[in-house]
Amino acid sequence: MLTRLLTNLDQIEACLLSGKGELMGGEGKGNITLFHRAMKMATTLKIGRVEEMWFEGEATLVTTAIRGGSSLWLSSDVLPVGRLSHEARTLRPVIEDLLEV
């Protein structure tokens, strides 16, 4: 169900990574080391928690924290970062519910 949810997004590559970097669903790519570095930096600087990160370049990438230490990674060559962020915020509660079941 999770893989179908993540591969059903038009023009978006998506994947869900565990806190250890293992692929839990989807077919996209993510970088758990980068995510952990950002979380460590936020803790060290005492600026709160990392909820979402955006990267823009030739491709756009958004990663979102999922309850339990997982992370959702969405990327697209054509969609703007705001659209990916919206998709990530929409998918987060659905994925969290699926992981709890």
Secondary structure, DSSP 4 states (H G I P E B T S, - for coil): -HHHHHHTSTT-EEEEE-TTS-EEEES----HHHHHHHHHHHHHHT-----EEEEESSSEEEEEEETTTEEEEEEESSS-HHHHHHHHHHHHHHHHHHHH-
